[in-house]
């Protein structure tokens, strides 16, 4: 496996000749480089005018046992450059080391000096210890790179203490008109530098050249030519290891050479590298896919060319709110107060996705602004999610599918943009949502999640550790007024039909995961769910399309007999609807053969109901939709007007429901349910008697 390294540009605010003089003082011995124990000259060449000096040397390195390193150093005093090439002789059939270093004059200021370095390590075979040797070599290489700054600066200070702040440039003998002594002195100076500098370069080796690399006492801000500058990296991108800097520069150069189109900013390239642990090949693959995606969908211009629909502006309960203690932009999302089902039905999936993309683009812009304001790199933002009011309404199946697609797109195109996610007031239903969503979230992203149940966020280790007290939103008992929309139910008048959304990629609410059933007076519709592991979660989502029904959940230790098509007894009314199934035999007695595990829930025509039940026992659970008979008036034997109108509305005593059910196994969430407290739904219009049961943990709500 080949490991490559490319250094950022190290800029010294000193002339080339002074840097060479400091470099020369490191030899013949240097207490700061104890690993170089000796060297022999193999070949040497000097030009007649003394401007060119090439020397090849063999170095001994004291690393556990002597190792030989061969180096070729070429000093060109006329061009003011020093090129250093190095490769290993020891174990050359198993390990191949190549290195190139270069000192040059800064292209924009001839009194400054630049240093660059590249190297590669290719371990062919090493007695089965290839991975270990590679790690040791990279660790040693990195540590020596960091030490190089100390060495150069040490000798620069030493020269300054001796009063040497200027070294004359090389000049050709033919131009020299001064005395012979002066000419001789000039040649001697050039020769001296030429002889000693290669010795210094030679001793840098895989560690030495890097030793003089890191940075100047006062590096210049900017990017010489098209290369990243060391101080620019630290100021705008953060503290990176030498190898991380190398990966960034190499990937950026590759993009400049091969990518046709807009090159992303360095901060964005760095995010992709971090997302793949600085594996260049993997980062390059996902970044190229993302760049193509951005071009196809014109994402770069979304903030300027797209205006969110008014429905989003009114009912999407999220917005930017100051910044956290680390200077990261803070985004507040009141998910528990947001009608996700209503938003999807009113807008479709594509509009929601586009809005989330605009939020991410705005986040990138705010990170750049905060980097300038706070004077340090800020590449990610913090998201505060308030879950008060979260319930099964938010687990509407098509809505969850839309959410998963959004997560997939964001993960692929905005890696490492989330610095921290604070989840507050997580209710009992949260583990169900987490079970559905978490497999689609990257492991690195999941580690940034902090979850608080109830009012735990107000205690030690809570919100005050991450956000200043004066900007905590008022709805979280803070002092700052938050302008984030409060959300609420989206009016059904704003819903779009399936026909209006026929051009959408996904027709979210016409998918076949929902089944339809007819409910007759005296003939309920029932489905059977077998539970093997206690503490599983039964979830449901149904719409009452016609009439009023009563929803019940029962438990039985034995399985009811499947209905027979030709039966006349309890199942004789199944034929009119064709999709009506009855399971509970009329001979069964409640309390003996089966038991009710939830209080009956009365649902009116046009209502959408979502809910869940945490099972306490294995066995068979029956979900039942039953025709709702109007109660007789207690004060009079005469029917009420409302009762008459309702009876006329339900022709032939028939109701209709569209439903979907799913069982989540206990192994997917075991241990998490009891750690979270319950919170009341902001949308629930049910009484306490209908939203809880003494026999089970459950939640169910209706949207009207």
N, C-alpha and C positions, 0 to 999 in steps of 0.2 A: 504494500500500500504506500502510495507516494503522499507525503505531507509537504505542503508548500507554504512558504512564508514570503510576504512582501511588506516591507516597512512603510509607514507613512513618511512624508517628507519631513526631515528634521532640519530646521533652519537655525543657524547660528548668526547672531548679529556681530560677526567678526569677519575680517577679510580672510581669504583663502590661505594666504601665506602665514597669518598668525595662527590659524587653526593647525596648519602643518607644523609650525614650531612647537605648539603645545603637544601635538601628536608625537613629535620627535622625542620629547622629554620622557616618554614612557619607557625608553630603551637606553641601554641594553637590558636593564632590569627594571621591574616595576612591582613594588610591594602590593599594588592593588590587583595584580594579575598573577597570583602564585601558581596557577596551573600550567603556565608555560615554563618549562625547565631547560630548554635549550633549542638551538636551531643551527642548521648548516646551509651554506649557500651552494646551490646546485648549478645555476646558470645566472649570468649577469650581462647586461648590455647597457652602454651609455652612448648617447649621440655626441658628436664632436662639439656642438655648442652647449652641451650640458642641459639642454631642455628636456630630453627624454632619458628616462632611466627605468629599465625593466630588470627585475630581479626575481629569480625563483628560489625558494627556500624550502627546506624540510624541517618541520617543527616537531618537537616532542611535547606531548601533553600529559601532565601528571593526573590522570583520572583512573584511580585504583591501580592501573598498570599503564606503562608508557604506551601512547598511541601516536602514530605518525600522521601528520597532516601536511600536504604539499600545497604551496601557495605561489601565485604569480601576481606581482604588483607592478603596475605601470604608472609612473608619475610623469605628467606632461606639464612642465612649468610654463610653457608658452600658452597652452590652452587653459591652464589653471585647473587641472583635473587629476584625480588619483583614482585608478580602477584597481580593484583587488579581487582576484579569483582564487578560490580554495576548493580542494577536494581531498578526500581521505585515501590513504594508501593501505592502512590496516583494515582487514576484513573487507576489502574492496569487492570481493566476489559475493559477499553476503549483504553488505550495506553500502549504499552509494550516497555520498554527501556532496552537494554542489552549492557553492555560495558565490554571490557577486555583490560587491559594495562599490559605491561611487561617491566621491566628494567632488562637487562642482560649485561654480559661482551662481548665486541666486540670479534668475533671469531678469528680475526687476530692480535689483540693487547689487552692483558689482562689489560692494564692500561687505556683503553677507555671503555665507557659505551654506550650501545644502548637502544633506547626506541622505542616501537611499540605500536600501539593502534588500536583496532577495535570496532565498535559499530553498533547497529541496532536500528531503530525506526519503530515500527509497530502501526499505528493508526487504530484501529478497527472501532471505531465510536467516534465522539466528537460533538454531538448535531448539526450536519450539517456543522461544521466548520473544517472538516478534513484537507482540503487543506491549510487553513489559519494556523492551528496549526502546520502542517508539515513545512511550510515555516518559521514560527517564530522559531520553535525548531532548524531547520538547521542553521538559521542565528545566533542564540544565540550560538550554538555549535561551529560554525566556528570562531566567534569572540573570544570565550574563548580559542580555540586552539592557535590562534595567540598570545594571552596574556601569554601563558605558558612559552614561551621563555624568556620573560622579567623577570618572577618570578625566574626561576632557575638561570639565569645569575646574577640577583640582589644579591642573597644569595651567589653565588660563589664569586662574587667580595667582598662581606662583609667578607667572610671567609679569603680571601686573604689579605684584609686590616688589619685583626687581626693577620696575620702571620700564619694562619692555611692553609697549603698547602698539608698536608698529614694526613690521618686517617688510623691506622693499620687495617689489615684484621682480621677477626674473626679466632680464633684458638681453638681447643677443649681443655677442661680442663685437660684431661689426658696427653697431651703433654706439658702443661705449667709446668716448673721447677723453675720458679722464686718464689719470696716471696708470702706469702698469700695476701699481699696488691696488688701486681701486678696482681695476679690471680683474686682477687676480682674486681680490677679496670677493667680488661678485660671483666669480666662477666657483670659488670655494663654498660660498653660501649655497649656491644651487646644488653643487655636488653633495654637500653635507646633508641637505634636505633629502636629496634623491636617495642617498645611501641609507639613511636611518629610517625614513618613512616606510620603505618596503618592509624593513625589519619589524616596525610597529604593526604594519598591516598584517604581516605574516603571523605575528603573535596573537592577533585578534582571533584568528581562526573562526570556527563556528561560534565562538563566543566573543572573540576580540573585536571583529569588525562591528558586530552589534554593540560592542561596548562603547563605541564612540557615536552610536546612532541616536539615542533617544531624543535629546532636545538641547536647545541653547539656553543660556541663562535667561534670555528674554525672547522666546520664539515669536515669530511674526504671525499675525492673524491673517489668514487668507489661504489660497490654494495656488502655489506656483504652477503655472501652466494648467494642466488638467488633473493635477495630483493633489490628494488631500494633504493638508498640513497638520502637523502634530498638535499644535495649539488649537487649531480649528476643531479637531476631533474632540479634544478635552472640553472645550468651551461649549460646543453645540451638540455633541453626541454622547459625551460622558466618558467615564473612566473605562477604557478597554484594555485588555491584555494585548501584548504585541501580536499574538496570533490572531486575535479578533480584529485588530486593526488591519492586519494583512488580508484577512478574508474580505473585509469591507472594500479595501482598495482593489483587490483582484476582481471582485464581482462587479464593481463599478466600471473598471476598465473594460471588462468583457462586454458589458452593456453598451458602452460607448463604441466599441468596435463592431458589434454584431446587431444590436437592436435598432430597428428602423422605427423611429417615432420618438415620442417624448420620454426622456430619461427621468425616472423618479428621483426625488430628493434623497440625499444620503440618509436622512432619518428613516425614510420608508424602506430603503434597502436594508438598513440595519435591523428593522423589525422582522423582515423575512429571515435574516440570518439567525436572529435570536430564536425565532419560532422553530428552527431546525437545528438548534444547538451548534450553529456556525459550520454546519456541513454545507459546503458551497454548492455541490451538485444538487442536493435536495432543495436548498433555498432558491437556486437558479430556476429549477423546474417549476415550483409553485409561483414564483414571482413572474415568470414569463406568461404563465396561464393567467395570472391576475392582470398583467398589462394588456393582454389581448382582450380580456373581459372589460376592462375600463374603456378601451378604445371602442369596442362594439356598442357599449351602452352609454358612451359619452359621459362617464361618471365625473371626469375632471371639470365639467361645466354645469353640474347639477345644481350647485348653489346659485348660479347666475341665471339659469334658464328654466328652472322648475319652481313653481309655487305650490305649496301643499294645499289640497282642497280645504274648504272651510270646515268640513266635518272633522278633519284631523286637527285643525287649529282649535276647535271647540271641545272635542271629546278625547283627544289623545293626552292623557294625564302625565306628560313628561316635559322637561325643559332644563336648560342650563341655569346653574345657581352658584355663582362665586367660584371658589376653589377650596381644596382641602389644605391641610397643614403643610403638605409637601409641595404646594404650588400647582398641583394638578387641577385642571378644570373639573368641576363637579356637575354631574348630570343627575337629576332627581326624577325618578319614575314611580308614580303612585299606581302600581299595577293592580292593587286590590280595588281601586276605585274606577278602573277602566273597563268598559264594556267591549271586550275583545270580540265577542260574537257579533255584536252590533256593528263594530268597525269593519269586520271582514265582510259582512253582508251588505254594508252600505258602500264599500269601496272596492272590495276584491283584494286578492293577495298582492298583486303587482303594485298597487298604490301604497300599501303598507310597507312593502319592501323598499320602494323608492324613498319613502320618508325616512326609514331607518338608515339608508345609505346617506341621505342628506345630513342626518344627525352625526354619522361617523365622519363625513367630510368637514362638518363644522367643528367637530372635536379635534381633527388634525390642525385646522387653522388656529384654534384656541391654544393648542400646545405650542405652536410656533410663537404666538404672541406672548405666552407666559414664559417661554425660554428667554425672550428679550427682556421681559419685565423683571424676572427674578435673577437673571444673570447666571443661570445654570441650566443644563439640559433637562427639558420636560418633554417626554415623548409619549406619555399615556395619560388617561384621565381616570377619575374615580366615578363610579356609578352607585348611587344610593337608591335602593328599591324598597319601597314601603308596601308591605303585603297586607295591611289591614283591609279586610273585606274580601280577601281571596277565598273563593269557594269553587264548587264544581262547575259553575258557569264558565270559569276560565279554562276548564278542561274539555270544552266542546271540541270534539274530535277534529273537524276540519280546521278549527282555529289552532289547535296544537300542531297540526301538519304544516300550517302556514308559518307558525313560530319556528318549527324545526328547519324549514327551508331558509328562513331569515338567518338563523344561527349558522347554517351551513355556508351561506354566502358571505357573512361577516367573518367567520373563522378563516375562510379561504383568502379573503382580500384585505382584511384589516388585522393581521396577526400582531400580537403584543401591543395593542392599543389600549387594552384595559389594564390599568395599574392595580385597581382594587375594586371589589364589588361588595357593598355592605347591604345585606338583606335583613330588614327590620320587621318586627312583629309578624314573624312567620306563623301561620295558623296550622291547625291540625291537618288540613288537606295538602299542605306544602310538600310532604314527602311523595305524594302521588305524582304531583307535577314534576318534582325533581327526578323521580324514577323514569319518567318519560323523556325528559330533556337532557339529563346529564350525560348519557352515552354519546351525544352529538357534540359535546363540549371538550375541547382539547385539555389534556391533563395539566399542562402548565397554566391554563386559564382557570381550571377548577381550584387550583391551589390558592388563588387570589380571592376566593369567596369567604366571607365571614357572615355567619348566620346567627341571628338573635331572635329568640322567641319572646312573645309578650313584651314586657318592659325591660328586658335584660340589657338592652342597648343603653339604658340610662345609668347602669352601674359601672364598676371598674372594668377596664378593658373594652368599654363600649364606644359610643359615638364620639365622646370628647377626646379620645385618643387620636382621632383622625381628622376631626373638623373643629375649628374654633367655635367657642360657645356663642359668639355674637352672630354667627351665620347659620346656626342650626334652625331649620324651618319651623315656623310657628305650629304646624300640625303635628310636630314631634316634640311639643312642649318647649320649643326654642323661642328666641327673641326676634328672629328675622322673618319678615313677611316674604313668603315665597309666591312668586307669580306663576307657578306651574298650574295649568288648568286642573280643575277638580274632577274632570271626567264626567261620569254619570252615564245613564242609559241613552243610547242612540235611538232617537225616535224611529219607529218602524216605518214611518212615512218616507224615510230616507233610504230604506232598503232597496237594493236593486234586484231584479229578477234574474233567473238563470239565463234567460234569453238576452238580457242586456249585457251579461258578462260572457257571452258565447265566444268572444275572442280571447278570453283569459286562458292562460296555460292550464289552469286547474279549475274545474267547475266545482267549487268547494262543497256546496251544499246539495249537489245532485249526485254525489257519489253513491255507490251501491252498498256502502257499509251500513246504511240505514235500511231497516226493514219496515214494512207497513203491516198493520193488523187492524181488523175490525173488532169492535167490542159491542156485543148485543146485550139487551136487558135479559138477565138470567144466564148469559153465556160470556163470562170474562175471557180475556186472552192471557195465557200464562206461558212462561218459559222456565225451563229447568236448568239450574247451574249446580254442578257437583263440585264440592270443595274437599280437597284432600288434606291440605295444611291449614290448621286454624290460623287466624289473624291474617288471612288473605283479604284483599280489598275487591269488592264488587262495585263497579261503577256503572252508571247509566246516564243516558241523555235521550230525552224524547220530547216530541212536540205533540200537543193535542190538536189535531187538525179539525176535528168535528166533535161537538158534544162536550159533556163534562164527564170526567172519570174519577175513580178512586184508585190510588196506587198503593199496593200492599206488598210486603215481603214476609215470606214464611220460611220456616225451617222444619225439616223432617229427617229422622234418622234412616228412614227407608225410602227407596225411590218409588214414586208413583208409577202406575202402569201407563204406558203410552196409549194415546187414544186410538180407538178402532174406527175405521171409516164407516163400517156398517152398524155400529152400535146405535142403540135407541135411547139408552139411559142418559147419563150425565153428559155424554158427548153428542147427543143427537142434534144439537143446534150448530154444529161446526160447518155444515154444508152451505148455509146462506152466504157466509162471507168468504169461504174458500181459504182464508188465511187467519182463521181463528182456531186457537188450540186451547183445550182445557185439560188439565192434568190432575187436579184435586178431585178425587172421587167423592160423590155425595155421601157415601157411607162413612167417610173419614169424619172424625170428630176433632174440633179445635181443642187443643190442650191434651189430647190423648195421642192422636196420630201425627199431628203437626202443631206448631206453635207460631205465633206472630212475633217477629223480632223488631218490627218498627211500627210506630203509630201510623194509622191510615193517613194518606195525604190526598186531599181533594184538589183536583186540578181542573181549571176552567178551559173552555175552548179558546184556542189561540195562544196558550201559555207554552213556554219552553222550560223544561225541568231538567236540571242536572243534579246528580247526587252520588253518594258513595256509602258503602256499609262495610265496616271492618268486622269480619266474621269472628265469632268466638269459638265455634265448634266445627269440626268436619261434618260432612253429611251432604244433604241435598237442600238447596235454597230455591224457592219458587218466587219469581217476580210476577205479580198479577196486576193487570189493568181491568177494572170492573166498572160497569155502567153505574153512573151516579143517579139514584132516584131522588126526586125532589121531596123534602120532608113535608108532611102535612102541617097546616097552620094550627098552632096550639090554641089560638084564641077563637077560632071559628072553623066550622066544617066546610065553609066555602073556600074554593081555591083562590090564591092570590094572583094578581095580574102577572107578576114576574114569573110565577110558576107556569101559568098558561102559556106565556110567550116562550119560555124555555122549552116546554114540551113540544110546542109547534116547531121550534128550531131543530129539534132532533127527530128527524123523520124516521119512522119505522123503528124507533127506539134503538138506533145504531150510532155508535161513536167510531172514530178512526184515530189511530196514533201512528207516528213514525218514530222508531226507537233504535237505539244502539246500546249494547252492553259489552263490557270487557272485564276480565278478572286479572288483577295484578297479583302475582305470587308473593307470599310473605317473605321469601328470601331476598326479594328486591328492595325491601324497605325495613326489614325487621330491626328493631332497636332504634329507629329514628322517629317513629310515631309518638312514643311516650316522651321523647325529649322536647317536643314542641307543644306549646300551649294553643288552645283554641281561641279564635277571635270571631266576633259576630260579623256577618256579611253585610256590607253596605247596601247590597241589592236585595237581601232576603226580606220577604214580606210574610214569612211564616212565624207562627208563635213558637215559643220554646217547646211546647208539647209536640209540635210536628217536626222540629229540627233536631231533636235528640231523643235518645232512648236509654232507659236505665239498663237495658240488656246489651247495648252495643255502642260503639263509637260510630257515628254516622253524620253526614251532612247532606242536606238537600235544599235546593232553592228554586224559586220560580222567577222568571222574568216576564213582565207584562208589557 
